[in-house]
Each structure stands twice: as structure tokens, then as C-alpha cells.
């Protein structure tokens, strides 16, 4: 993972009472939801648009921060290890502590409030990064940014699963990838131009603080996040589907004993559900975690790699890389949807089978891209790998939503994405450590990228292959139960 985020529900009394009341109405409607008509298409697509926009902002932030990496290193005098820590682990420190409990909010409170509150918090933290005065303050801002985003993906996936029927949900998840596509491609193209342009102006004074000119980008992102939060608040919350009365409805509602509510917020019930289907979940989690280390590591270090290996600046990198990413991302979304639909006509395990095939192709591209003789060729192979990776994300997401129990879908998704987010955040640090302590030559960063990909991705692919048969068995079991 992976999006916009939701750290808290409203704290004032009136808002809290309103949230409780709306959650209660949801639970009261849930028992009949499976027999009700699906929400209007206009409401579903508006919700998807708002979520895509929020997702765009989050990936834009991640992409631009990666574009800024070399300038952050120079302006704050950081080592590669420090830069790698800032680019990844700093963003998941709080996520480790509060990620699963906050994702529980998506299961018991109106998901639009979870998403909007998270986006508001995320925008605030982005703006604080624009005012950071050094390494320590930057670490602090990235820490809170990770905490703010912990519930975005679970709330988004859960909400969309109640807006779109099963035969259309894969298409919705494919469209959701446009938030990623827009954030990464616009972040590369616009971010590169802005960085080079801002480098030519005098560092400004904002609220009495002297900041580096490139920090103005982070302040602008904070303002746009307020717009995204307003759009998310305008979503009409759909009834939760697939919850049978009375026991499951009660377990999903917020009116529980204090001990039970504390237990559910820990995510232990979701952990039990995952362990009960460990033959399916564990290989999926392992494959995703290992792939995330390499994927996030490459995404963060590709601009320093291009600068150190080929002597390019951010503007040139953005101009060449953006159109490649745009084409490969669009093709990846359609490839993922079309490939899995074609495979689904032949295999019950199409989601995981497709993901395993696409993982193997990502492996080849990740190992060979840093070895290319020219910058253009290297970026082209990276873009091809990105296409296969994005195509694989569609069936991966669909696979988890297909087998996760509705009453804890948010938590199961959160745990699954925790593997992606936590280990992905380690990617920049892992590459930084290998670059500094194993390779030892700053200009040979490419060696660290090759080592990381060659060690991790083959194991990730094997893990996905091992999940194919257990996933097929689980799908057959659900179909036999009429689900």
C-alpha cells in the first residue's frame, strides 16, 4: 500500500454522538442489506472519484518526496542510511502502534468519516513537513503521516465493496489504481519541474521560519488535502452487506462491553480469522511483504540512482519518466483487469494465479533495469516492471476481498496491507544500508538495487505460487456455501 488516511473519529461530543447514531443505523440496516438493491451507480462512482482523488494526493506526496531525496540529503547533510530511514521507516513507526486499531474504525463507524478525518490529518502533517527545520522534525512529520494513513485503504476497500456488486468490484478496484497512476505520473512530471524551478529562487520565510524553497510543495499538498477531505464527507454511506443477524450485526456494532470493544480494536479477532485460513493468507502476506521491500526501495531511490549513475537532474528525469509511467500504468490497469477476467473463465484461482505470473515478470525487470547502458533504457525497463506490478495489484486486492469475512474485512485488509506498508517502508532503508555498508561507493548505487531485487523477488514469486491451490480450495468452499 498504500492512500489517504484516518487517524481519529471526531472528539467533540456532538460529532461523537452523530457518529454513534449513524453507525447504529448502519448496523440496523445491515441485516437487510444483502436483499436490498445496490446503491445508485451515480453514488457509487462519486464515492470512487473522491477516494481516487484522496489516493492521488497520497501517492503524489510519496512520489514527490522521492524526487526530493537527493536535495533533502544535501540540504540536511544526511547519509544514505539516514535518507533511507527518512524515506520509509519514519513513516511506519506510528503505523505499527495504531494501524490495526484505527483500521477497526472502518468496521464499526461510518467509513466516510474515517476517510475524511484521515485526509484532514494527513494534510495537516504534510504542511508541517513543509515547515520542518531539520532531520529530526522531518522524521516527526513522516511518522505522523504514516499514522494518519493507516485506515485509508481498509476503509476505501470496505466502502467500495458495499457500493459495487461482485461482478463489478474488480473493475472498481482497477479504476482505483488511477489514484496511484495520477499520483506517480503527475508527481514525477510536475514534481521534477517544480523542484528545478524552485531551486532557482531564494529560500522563503513562512510563518517566521526559513524553509528550503522545495518545501513549498509540501505546503501546497496540505491545502489540497482539505479539498479531498470535503469530498469524502459528501459520500453517502451505503449499508454494509453480507452481515447475518443477530450475532454478527451485534459484533459489528459499537454497542459492546468495554472489554470486548478493546479486544476488537486490537485486531486479534481478525488475526484468528487469518490464522484459520493460514494456508491461503500466509503465502500471500509473505510474497507481498518481500515484493514491497524491493518495490518501495526502487521507487524511493530511482531519482538518486539516475542522478548518480547517469548525471540527470530532476527535471530531465521527470520529463522522460512521466510519459513512460503513464503509459505503463494505464496498460497495467487494463492488463490486470483483462488478464484476470480471461483467467477466471478457466480457473477458480485466477486472482492468485495471475498475481504469481505477474510477480515473475516484475522480478526480471527489477533485476535488469539498473544494468541498462543508458538512462532512457533503464527508465523504460523500470516502467515495464511497473506495468506488471500494477497489473498484479488488481487480482491481489480482489483475492483478499473475496475471502475476507465482511464483519472484519477492514481489519483483515489492514493486516494484509500492513505487510505491504511496513515492509515496503523498510525498502528505502534496506537499499540505503546496502548502498552504504555493502557497496560503499555512492556512484554505484545501482549495485544495491540489483542485489535487493535478486535476493527478494524470486522468493516473493515462489510464495505467490504456493498460495494458488489453497486459494482455489477456499473459493470453492465459499461457493458451496452460496457466497
HELIX and SHEET records of a PDB file:
HELIX    1   1 UNK A   13  UNK A   33  1                                  21    
HELIX    2   2 UNK A   41  UNK A   67  1                                  27    
HELIX    3   3 UNK A   69  UNK A   76  1                                   8    
HELIX    4   4 UNK A   80  UNK A   87  1                                   8    
HELIX    5   5 UNK A   89  UNK A   91  5                                   3    
HELIX    6   6 UNK A   93  UNK A  108  1                                  16    
HELIX    7   7 UNK A  111  UNK A  129  1                                  19    
HELIX    8   8 UNK A  135  UNK A  148  1                                  14    
HELIX    9   9 UNK A  152  UNK A  163  1                                  12    
HELIX   10  10 UNK A  166  UNK A  198  1                                  33    
HELIX   11  11 UNK A  213  UNK A  215  5                                   3    
HELIX   12  12 UNK A  216  UNK A  233  1                                  18    
HELIX   13  13 UNK A  247  UNK A  252  1                                   6    
HELIX   14  14 UNK A  258  UNK A  266  1                                   9    
HELIX   15  15 UNK A  268  UNK A  276  1                                   9    
HELIX   16  16 UNK A  278  UNK A  310  1                                  33    
HELIX   17  17 UNK A  314  UNK A  344  1                                  31    
HELIX   18  18 UNK A  350  UNK A  369  1                                  20    
HELIX   19  19 UNK A  375  UNK A  403  1                                  29    
HELIX   20  20 UNK A  406  UNK A  408  5                                   3    
HELIX   21  21 UNK A  409  UNK A  433  1                                  25    
HELIX   22  22 UNK A  434  UNK A  439  3                                   6    
HELIX   23  23 UNK A  442  UNK A  444  5                                   3    
HELIX   24  24 UNK A  445  UNK A  480  1                                  36    
SHEET    1   A 2 UNK A 205  UNK A 206  0                                        
SHEET    2   A 2 UNK A 209  UNK A 210 -1                                        
END                                                                             
